[in-house]
Amino acid sequence: MARIRTIKPEFWTNPQVVRVPLAARLLFIGTWNFADDCGNLPRDPEKLKMQVFPSSHDADIEVEPLIVCLIEQGLLIEYSVSDTGERYLHIPTFKKHQVINRPSKPAFPPPDRGFGARGNGGSPPASGGAHDVIMEQCGTEGSRKGVGRE
């Protein structure tokens, strides 16, 4: 499922990005490759480590604290799906920075089906916040255009 993604020059000076360790920045970029075309992926630290840090030189990298760091900075949103309890990550600015010419069907359940969405310090997204952007990006009915954070 890995896809070709792009990194815009402003990524390197984004205030949210520069506040996280270098390994977290690389993990964040790596999530773009393994997310579906709506910016969703399983919250599986072991799998992400194998995908993003496959070298034995990276054996000491702990991915779970990096995920938490990215959530705290609002770069990732964690959510669960009520019928299975499985946890996922959503990249809230995914569609803003990635052009998907031929989108495939979502590989993972969208956040609007979930509960317990967490981002920016563990608080659920407020009305008119990141959750609305998620709904808009995945083409969910009832979305509010132009609402959300950078």
Short mmCIF file of the C-alpha atoms (twelve columns), coordinates in Angstrom:
data_MODEL
# 
_entry.id   MODEL 
# 
loop_
_atom_site.group_PDB 
_atom_site.id 
_atom_site.type_symbol 
_atom_site.label_atom_id 
_atom_site.label_alt_id 
_atom_site.label_comp_id 
_atom_site.label_asym_id 
_atom_site.label_seq_id 
_atom_site.Cartn_x 
_atom_site.Cartn_y 
_atom_site.Cartn_z 
_atom_site.pdbx_PDB_model_num 
ATOM 1   C CA . MET A 1   0.000   0.000  0.000  1 
ATOM 2   C CA . ALA A 2   2.969   2.355  0.281  1 
ATOM 3   C CA . ARG A 3   2.539   5.312  -2.052 1 
ATOM 4   C CA . ILE A 4   4.761   8.021  -3.456 1 
ATOM 5   C CA . ARG A 5   4.289   11.189 -1.400 1 
ATOM 6   C CA . THR A 6   5.785   14.658 -1.509 1 
ATOM 7   C CA . ILE A 7   7.451   16.882 1.071  1 
ATOM 8   C CA . LYS A 8   6.919   20.602 0.646  1 
ATOM 9   C CA . PRO A 9   9.827   22.931 1.509  1 
ATOM 10  C CA . GLU A 10  7.830   24.590 4.313  1 
ATOM 11  C CA . PHE A 11  7.737   21.247 6.170  1 
ATOM 12  C CA . TRP A 12  11.258  21.853 7.474  1 
ATOM 13  C CA . THR A 13  10.359  25.147 9.184  1 
ATOM 14  C CA . ASN A 14  6.824   24.300 10.349 1 
ATOM 15  C CA . PRO A 15  6.647   25.262 14.068 1 
ATOM 16  C CA . GLN A 16  4.836   22.030 15.007 1 
ATOM 17  C CA . VAL A 17  7.443   19.939 13.197 1 
ATOM 18  C CA . VAL A 18  10.538  21.674 14.570 1 
ATOM 19  C CA . ARG A 19  9.319   21.097 18.144 1 
ATOM 20  C CA . VAL A 20  9.677   17.310 17.804 1 
ATOM 21  C CA . PRO A 21  12.878  15.218 17.760 1 
ATOM 22  C CA . LEU A 22  14.463  14.331 14.418 1 
ATOM 23  C CA . ALA A 23  13.320  10.696 14.695 1 
ATOM 24  C CA . ALA A 24  9.720   11.893 15.176 1 
ATOM 25  C CA . ARG A 25  10.011  14.064 12.053 1 
ATOM 26  C CA . LEU A 26  11.178  11.082 10.039 1 
ATOM 27  C CA . LEU A 27  8.394   8.924  11.486 1 
ATOM 28  C CA . PHE A 28  5.855   11.616 10.567 1 
ATOM 29  C CA . ILE A 29  7.080   11.659 6.968  1 
ATOM 30  C CA . GLY A 30  6.992   7.853  6.956  1 
ATOM 31  C CA . THR A 31  3.345   7.810  8.047  1 
ATOM 32  C CA . TRP A 32  2.474   9.591  4.805  1 
ATOM 33  C CA . ASN A 33  3.764   6.623  2.785  1 
ATOM 34  C CA . PHE A 34  1.782   4.050  4.733  1 
ATOM 35  C CA . ALA A 35  -1.460  5.989  5.258  1 
ATOM 36  C CA . ASP A 36  -4.414  5.397  2.971  1 
ATOM 37  C CA . ASP A 37  -5.528  8.161  0.623  1 
ATOM 38  C CA . CYS A 38  -7.555  9.789  3.426  1 
ATOM 39  C CA . GLY A 39  -4.514  10.017 5.705  1 
ATOM 40  C CA . ASN A 40  -5.471  7.141  8.042  1 
ATOM 41  C CA . LEU A 41  -3.309  4.261  9.238  1 
ATOM 42  C CA . PRO A 42  -3.282  1.708  12.060 1 
ATOM 43  C CA . ARG A 43  -1.757  2.857  15.338 1 
ATOM 44  C CA . ASP A 44  0.750   0.022  15.426 1 
ATOM 45  C CA . PRO A 45  4.167   1.113  16.737 1 
ATOM 46  C CA . GLU A 46  5.838   -2.215 15.920 1 
ATOM 47  C CA . LYS A 47  4.664   -2.209 12.320 1 
ATOM 48  C CA . LEU A 48  5.585   1.466  11.875 1 
ATOM 49  C CA . LYS A 49  9.047   0.735  13.213 1 
ATOM 50  C CA . MET A 50  9.496   -2.058 10.660 1 
ATOM 51  C CA . GLN A 51  8.235   0.193  7.861  1 
ATOM 52  C CA . VAL A 52  10.034  3.442  8.689  1 
ATOM 53  C CA . PHE A 53  13.117  2.254  10.608 1 
ATOM 54  C CA . PRO A 54  13.964  -1.175 9.100  1 
ATOM 55  C CA . SER A 55  17.735  -0.971 9.603  1 
ATOM 56  C CA . SER A 56  19.589  -2.618 12.457 1 
ATOM 57  C CA . HIS A 57  21.238  0.783  12.934 1 
ATOM 58  C CA . ASP A 58  17.828  2.039  14.129 1 
ATOM 59  C CA . ALA A 59  17.229  -0.808 16.594 1 
ATOM 60  C CA . ASP A 60  17.279  1.506  19.616 1 
ATOM 61  C CA . ILE A 61  14.527  3.820  18.288 1 
ATOM 62  C CA . GLU A 62  11.337  3.572  20.338 1 
ATOM 63  C CA . VAL A 63  8.380   4.461  18.124 1 
ATOM 64  C CA . GLU A 64  5.622   4.711  20.766 1 
ATOM 65  C CA . PRO A 65  7.052   7.866  22.432 1 
ATOM 66  C CA . LEU A 66  7.501   9.404  18.979 1 
ATOM 67  C CA . ILE A 67  3.831   8.749  18.154 1 
ATOM 68  C CA . VAL A 68  2.801   10.359 21.440 1 
ATOM 69  C CA . CYS A 69  5.011   13.359 20.672 1 
ATOM 70  C CA . LEU A 70  3.409   13.776 17.231 1 
ATOM 71  C CA . ILE A 71  -0.079  13.531 18.777 1 
ATOM 72  C CA . GLU A 72  0.808   16.142 21.407 1 
ATOM 73  C CA . GLN A 73  1.951   18.540 18.664 1 
ATOM 74  C CA . GLY A 74  -1.294  18.003 16.730 1 
ATOM 75  C CA . LEU A 75  0.524   16.402 13.789 1 
ATOM 76  C CA . LEU A 76  -1.370  13.133 14.283 1 
ATOM 77  C CA . ILE A 77  -4.800  12.422 15.738 1 
ATOM 78  C CA . GLU A 78  -5.477  9.117  17.456 1 
ATOM 79  C CA . TYR A 79  -8.924  7.547  17.222 1 
ATOM 80  C CA . SER A 80  -10.647 4.259  17.957 1 
ATOM 81  C CA . VAL A 81  -13.361 2.469  16.056 1 
ATOM 82  C CA . SER A 82  -16.323 1.674  18.271 1 
ATOM 83  C CA . ASP A 83  -17.271 -1.691 16.770 1 
ATOM 84  C CA . THR A 84  -13.755 -3.173 17.009 1 
ATOM 85  C CA . GLY A 85  -11.905 -0.987 19.519 1 
ATOM 86  C CA . GLU A 86  -8.935  -0.873 17.125 1 
ATOM 87  C CA . ARG A 87  -6.811  2.262  17.291 1 
ATOM 88  C CA . TYR A 88  -5.788  4.330  14.291 1 
ATOM 89  C CA . LEU A 89  -3.901  7.501  13.473 1 
ATOM 90  C CA . HIS A 90  -5.091  10.285 11.207 1 
ATOM 91  C CA . ILE A 91  -2.861  12.913 9.596  1 
ATOM 92  C CA . PRO A 92  -5.061  16.041 9.826  1 
ATOM 93  C CA . THR A 93  -3.234  18.036 7.124  1 
ATOM 94  C CA . PHE A 94  -2.793  15.095 4.753  1 
ATOM 95  C CA . LYS A 95  -5.026  16.329 1.912  1 
ATOM 96  C CA . LYS A 96  -3.646  19.849 2.245  1 
ATOM 97  C CA . HIS A 97  -0.138  18.640 1.409  1 
ATOM 98  C CA . GLN A 98  -0.665  15.497 -0.684 1 
ATOM 99  C CA . VAL A 99  -2.233  15.518 -4.128 1 
ATOM 100 C CA . ILE A 100 -4.049  12.252 -4.793 1 
ATOM 101 C CA . ASN A 101 -4.748  11.981 -8.524 1 
ATOM 102 C CA . ARG A 102 -6.457  8.590  -8.494 1 
ATOM 103 C CA . PRO A 103 -7.634  7.995  -4.939 1 
ATOM 104 C CA . SER A 104 -8.230  4.424  -3.904 1 
ATOM 105 C CA . LYS A 105 -10.947 3.334  -1.517 1 
ATOM 106 C CA . PRO A 106 -10.080 3.984  2.126  1 
ATOM 107 C CA . ALA A 107 -8.143  1.049  3.558  1 
ATOM 108 C CA . PHE A 108 -8.976  1.951  7.164  1 
ATOM 109 C CA . PRO A 109 -12.138 3.147  8.898  1 
ATOM 110 C CA . PRO A 110 -12.450 6.933  8.971  1 
ATOM 111 C CA . PRO A 111 -12.314 8.885  12.243 1 
ATOM 112 C CA . ASP A 112 -15.952 9.967  11.940 1 
ATOM 113 C CA . ARG A 113 -16.947 6.349  12.652 1 
ATOM 114 C CA . GLY A 114 -14.762 6.332  15.717 1 
ATOM 115 C CA . PHE A 115 -14.839 7.593  19.233 1 
ATOM 116 C CA . GLY A 116 -12.193 8.962  21.538 1 
ATOM 117 C CA . ALA A 117 -10.351 10.996 18.898 1 
ATOM 118 C CA . ARG A 118 -7.254  12.450 20.500 1 
ATOM 119 C CA . GLY A 119 -4.950  15.154 19.300 1 
ATOM 120 C CA . ASN A 120 -3.084  18.114 20.692 1 
ATOM 121 C CA . GLY A 121 -2.511  16.943 24.244 1 
ATOM 122 C CA . GLY A 122 -5.176  14.263 24.436 1 
ATOM 123 C CA . SER A 123 -8.203  16.528 24.142 1 
ATOM 124 C CA . PRO A 124 -10.971 15.509 21.796 1 
ATOM 125 C CA . PRO A 125 -11.290 17.844 18.825 1 
ATOM 126 C CA . ALA A 126 -13.691 20.684 19.491 1 
ATOM 127 C CA . SER A 127 -16.625 21.388 17.213 1 
ATOM 128 C CA . GLY A 128 -15.328 23.158 14.150 1 
ATOM 129 C CA . GLY A 129 -11.831 21.752 14.669 1 
ATOM 130 C CA . ALA A 130 -9.732  18.973 13.247 1 
ATOM 131 C CA . HIS A 131 -12.605 16.483 13.221 1 
ATOM 132 C CA . ASP A 132 -14.503 18.595 10.689 1 
ATOM 133 C CA . VAL A 133 -11.396 18.744 8.510  1 
ATOM 134 C CA . ILE A 134 -11.129 14.950 8.697  1 
ATOM 135 C CA . MET A 135 -14.740 14.571 7.603  1 
ATOM 136 C CA . GLU A 136 -14.222 16.994 4.720  1 
ATOM 137 C CA . GLN A 137 -11.036 15.297 3.542  1 
ATOM 138 C CA . CYS A 138 -12.605 11.839 3.417  1 
ATOM 139 C CA . GLY A 139 -15.661 13.119 1.600  1 
ATOM 140 C CA . THR A 140 -18.086 12.450 4.463  1 
ATOM 141 C CA . GLU A 141 -21.551 13.950 4.159  1 
ATOM 142 C CA . GLY A 142 -22.250 16.974 6.300  1 
ATOM 143 C CA . SER A 143 -18.716 18.293 6.375  1 
ATOM 144 C CA . ARG A 144 -18.053 21.975 6.897  1 
ATOM 145 C CA . LYS A 145 -15.809 23.386 4.201  1 
ATOM 146 C CA . GLY A 146 -12.979 25.652 5.216  1 
ATOM 147 C CA . VAL A 147 -13.125 24.792 8.907  1 
ATOM 148 C CA . GLY A 148 -10.077 23.484 10.718 1 
ATOM 149 C CA . ARG A 149 -6.586  24.205 11.835 1 
ATOM 150 C CA . GLU A 150 -3.416  24.609 9.853  1 
# 
